[in-house]
């Protein structure tokens, strides 16, 4: 039915003996599950289909990456207006995920970089493998996160840690993500989906209306996203107008160091 996203219903047995179902949602865009415009548009439709039809979604990547980031080849040909539209699309879809009726669990193995980490940040809970690779390396490309990364990271981590990781573009493993409290569970790669299923079972045994109310209340404690998202979108697209983004993206594709002009 979908080109990039695979939806699978998984049954679990609750402590009282009854059955419940959660949804396993896999991104399948080999080799590294990059987030193109088509992938994002399709995710938007998937979220609408799952809305009010499932209580828990475990979101993961097929193969060796959770999501290695936005599609750099696609971005390298964008002008300022196209970059603004791309940023707005990512923000829109990830906000839809964050505000969805279901509880979302990001099951992270392999690379979750740039837009891939921003996707994980939009989920309610993050479970990470010890040897996963995470980070927001956009600054090394002459860019900034454009899918809500500057908004969400600073609300999940202390200000200094968030600013440091975004400024430097430093990559870190799953153990470090857990130490930073960016992830709520640290597991081995072999046990990732099993541990996520245990977590889904734990959630499904709780009162559905209670979980829905808790999620809605926590979302209301956050400052409005709108203004912060607009600023992120504005700065993201302006970097394309100034040429630094194109240099960073070309350098990445050509496998050479970027040469940024002041």
C-alpha positions as CSV (number, residue, x, y, z in Angstrom):
1,X,0.0,0.0,0.0
2,X,2.8,2.4,0.9
3,X,6.1,2.8,-0.9
4,X,8.3,3.7,2.0
5,X,6.5,2.8,5.2
6,X,5.5,-0.7,6.3
7,X,2.7,-1.1,8.8
8,X,2.3,-4.3,10.9
9,X,-0.1,-5.0,13.6
10,X,1.4,-6.9,16.6
11,X,-0.6,-8.7,19.2
12,X,0.5,-8.8,22.9
13,X,-1.0,-10.6,25.9
14,X,-1.7,-8.4,28.9
15,X,-1.3,-9.5,32.5
16,X,-5.0,-10.2,32.9
17,X,-4.9,-12.5,29.9
18,X,-6.6,-10.3,27.4
19,X,-5.1,-9.3,24.0
20,X,-4.2,-5.9,22.7
21,X,-2.6,-4.7,19.5
22,X,0.1,-2.2,18.8
23,X,1.5,-1.0,15.5
24,X,5.0,-1.6,14.2
25,X,5.9,1.1,11.7
26,X,9.1,0.6,9.6
27,X,10.7,3.1,7.3
28,X,12.1,1.2,4.3
29,X,14.0,3.5,2.1
30,X,17.3,1.8,1.4
31,X,20.2,2.0,1.9
32,X,20.0,4.5,4.8
33,X,16.3,5.6,5.1
34,X,16.9,9.2,4.2
35,X,14.0,11.6,4.5
36,X,13.0,12.9,1.1
37,X,9.9,15.0,0.4
38,X,8.1,11.8,-0.8
39,X,9.0,10.0,2.4
40,X,7.7,12.8,4.6
41,X,4.4,13.2,2.6
42,X,3.8,9.5,2.9
43,X,4.5,9.6,6.7
44,X,1.9,12.3,7.0
45,X,-0.7,10.1,5.4
46,X,0.3,7.1,7.5
47,X,-0.2,9.2,10.7
48,X,-3.7,10.1,9.6
49,X,-4.5,6.5,8.9
50,X,-3.2,5.4,12.4
51,X,-4.9,8.3,14.2
52,X,-7.5,6.9,16.7
53,X,-7.0,3.4,15.3
54,X,-4.1,2.3,17.4
55,X,-2.9,3.2,20.9
56,X,0.8,2.6,20.5
57,X,3.2,2.9,17.6
58,X,6.8,1.6,17.6
59,X,8.6,3.5,14.8
60,X,11.9,2.1,13.5
61,X,14.0,1.9,10.4
62,X,14.5,-1.2,8.3
63,X,18.1,-2.3,7.8
64,X,21.1,-0.6,9.2
65,X,19.7,2.9,9.9
66,X,16.8,4.4,11.8
67,X,16.9,7.4,9.5
68,X,20.3,8.8,8.4
69,X,18.9,12.3,7.8
70,X,17.2,14.5,5.2
71,X,17.9,13.6,1.5
72,X,21.0,15.7,0.9
73,X,21.1,15.0,-2.9
74,X,17.5,16.4,-3.1
75,X,18.5,19.4,-0.9
76,X,21.6,20.3,-2.9
77,X,19.4,21.5,-5.8
78,X,17.0,23.6,-3.7
79,X,16.8,27.4,-3.8
80,X,15.7,29.5,-0.8
81,X,11.9,29.1,-1.4
82,X,12.2,25.4,-2.0
83,X,14.3,25.0,1.2
84,X,11.6,26.9,3.1
85,X,8.9,24.6,1.8
86,X,11.0,21.6,2.7
87,X,11.5,22.8,6.3
88,X,7.8,23.6,6.6
89,X,6.9,20.1,5.4
90,X,9.2,18.4,7.9
91,X,8.0,20.6,10.8
92,X,4.3,20.0,9.8
93,X,4.7,16.2,9.6
94,X,6.7,15.9,12.8
95,X,4.3,18.1,14.7
96,X,1.5,15.9,13.5
97,X,3.3,12.9,14.9
98,X,4.0,14.6,18.2
99,X,0.3,15.7,18.6
100,X,-1.1,12.3,17.4
101,X,-3.6,10.4,19.5
102,X,-1.3,7.4,19.9
103,X,1.9,7.0,22.0
104,X,4.9,6.8,19.7
105,X,8.1,5.0,20.6
106,X,11.2,5.6,18.5
107,X,13.2,2.3,18.3
108,X,16.7,3.6,17.3
109,X,19.4,1.5,15.9
110,X,22.1,2.6,13.5
111,X,22.2,6.2,12.3
112,X,19.7,8.8,13.6
113,X,21.3,11.9,12.3
114,X,19.9,15.3,11.3
115,X,16.3,14.9,10.2
116,X,16.5,11.3,11.5
117,X,17.2,12.5,15.0
118,X,14.5,15.2,14.6
119,X,12.0,12.4,13.8
120,X,13.0,10.6,17.0
121,X,12.7,13.8,19.0
122,X,9.1,14.1,17.7
123,X,8.2,10.7,19.2
124,X,7.0,10.5,22.8
125,X,9.6,7.9,24.0
126,X,13.0,6.9,22.6
127,X,14.6,3.5,23.0
128,X,18.2,3.4,21.7
129,X,20.7,0.7,21.0
130,X,24.1,1.1,22.6
131,X,26.0,1.4,19.3
132,X,23.5,3.7,17.6
133,X,24.8,6.9,16.1
134,X,22.9,10.1,16.8
135,X,23.5,13.8,16.2
136,X,22.5,17.0,14.6
137,X,25.4,17.6,12.2
138,X,23.7,20.3,10.1
139,X,26.2,23.0,11.1
140,X,29.0,21.0,9.4
141,X,27.0,21.4,6.2
142,X,26.6,25.1,6.7
143,X,23.0,24.6,7.8
144,X,20.8,24.3,10.9
145,X,18.2,21.7,11.8
146,X,15.1,22.5,9.9
147,X,12.5,20.0,11.1
148,X,12.0,21.2,14.6
149,X,15.4,20.2,16.0
150,X,16.2,23.6,17.5
151,X,12.8,23.7,19.1
152,X,12.6,20.2,20.6
153,X,16.2,19.4,21.7
154,X,16.4,22.4,24.0
155,X,13.2,21.3,25.6
156,X,14.5,17.8,26.2
157,X,18.1,18.6,27.3
158,X,19.7,21.2,29.5
159,X,20.2,24.4,27.6
160,X,24.0,24.1,27.5
161,X,24.0,20.5,26.3
162,X,21.5,21.3,23.6
163,X,23.4,24.3,22.4
164,X,26.7,22.5,22.4
165,X,25.4,19.5,20.4
166,X,23.8,21.8,17.8
167,X,26.7,24.2,17.5
168,X,29.4,21.5,17.1
169,X,27.4,18.9,15.2
170,X,29.0,16.3,17.4
171,X,27.8,12.7,16.9
172,X,27.3,10.5,19.9
173,X,26.4,6.9,20.6
174,X,23.3,5.4,22.2
175,X,25.0,5.1,25.6
176,X,25.7,8.8,25.6
177,X,22.1,9.6,24.5
178,X,20.9,7.6,27.5
179,X,23.3,9.4,29.8
180,X,22.0,12.7,28.5
181,X,18.4,11.5,29.1
182,X,17.6,12.0,25.5
183,X,16.6,8.3,25.4
184,X,14.5,6.6,28.1
185,X,15.8,3.1,27.6
186,X,19.2,1.7,26.5
187,X,19.2,-1.8,25.0
188,X,21.3,-4.1,22.8
189,X,20.7,-4.2,19.0
190,X,19.5,-7.8,19.3
191,X,16.9,-6.9,21.9
192,X,15.6,-3.6,20.5
193,X,12.2,-4.7,19.2
194,X,11.7,-7.1,22.0
195,X,12.2,-4.4,24.6
196,X,10.0,-2.0,22.6
197,X,7.2,-4.7,22.6
198,X,7.6,-5.0,26.4
199,X,7.2,-1.2,26.7
200,X,4.2,-1.3,24.4
201,X,2.6,-4.0,26.5
202,X,3.3,-1.9,29.6
203,X,1.5,1.1,28.0
204,X,-1.4,-1.0,26.7
205,X,-2.2,-2.3,30.1
206,X,-2.9,1.2,31.4
207,X,-6.1,3.2,31.0
208,X,-6.5,4.4,27.4
209,X,-8.2,7.7,28.4
210,X,-5.6,8.3,31.1
211,X,-2.7,7.9,28.6
212,X,-4.5,10.2,26.2
213,X,-5.0,12.9,28.9
214,X,-1.4,12.6,30.1
215,X,-0.1,13.2,26.6
216,X,-2.4,16.1,26.0
217,X,-1.5,17.7,29.3
218,X,2.2,17.4,28.7
219,X,1.9,18.9,25.2
220,X,0.1,21.9,26.8
221,X,3.0,22.6,29.2
222,X,5.3,23.4,26.2
223,X,5.5,27.0,25.0
224,X,3.8,27.5,21.6
225,X,5.8,26.0,18.7
226,X,4.6,28.4,16.1
227,X,6.9,31.3,16.5
228,X,10.0,29.1,17.1
229,X,9.2,27.0,14.1
230,X,8.8,30.1,11.9
231,X,12.2,31.4,12.9
232,X,13.9,28.0,12.3
233,X,12.2,27.8,8.9
234,X,13.4,31.4,8.0
235,X,17.0,30.8,9.0
236,X,17.2,27.4,7.4
237,X,16.0,28.7,4.0
238,X,18.2,31.9,4.2
239,X,21.3,29.7,4.4
240,X,20.4,28.4,0.9
241,X,20.2,32.0,-0.3
242,X,23.6,32.9,1.1
243,X,25.3,29.9,-0.7
244,X,26.9,28.3,2.4
245,X,24.3,25.5,2.4
246,X,25.0,24.6,-1.2
247,X,28.8,24.4,-0.5
248,X,28.2,22.2,2.6
249,X,25.9,19.9,0.7
250,X,28.1,19.6,-2.4
251,X,31.1,18.9,-0.2
252,X,29.2,16.1,1.5
253,X,28.2,14.6,-1.8
254,X,31.7,15.0,-3.2
255,X,33.2,13.5,0.0
256,X,35.5,16.4,0.7
257,X,35.8,19.0,3.5
258,X,33.6,22.0,3.1
259,X,35.2,25.4,2.3
260,X,32.9,28.0,3.8
261,X,33.4,31.7,3.0
262,X,32.8,34.2,5.8
